[in-house]
């Protein structure tokens, strides 16, 4: 005997811009720490890893609001088409 399946919970609302900004800030802190500590010349590539991580986080801060707005407008358009078809 199987139980009836409960409906899926609604998606969790998160602040994705804040998450991207926190990641970018963490890479910036890592960059500063590596500058303070000092790296041997063979390990200087870690600085570029930090720069790339920071740039990726800043791109996320810029891109995520546009992505969410586009998804919301597509969802609204889909709902309007469904309502119009009924």
Secondary structure, DSSP 8 states (H G I E B T S, - for coil): ---------------HHHHHHHHHHHHHHHHHHHHHH---GGGTHHHHHHHHHHHHHHHHHHHHHHHHHHHHHHHHHHHHHHHHH-
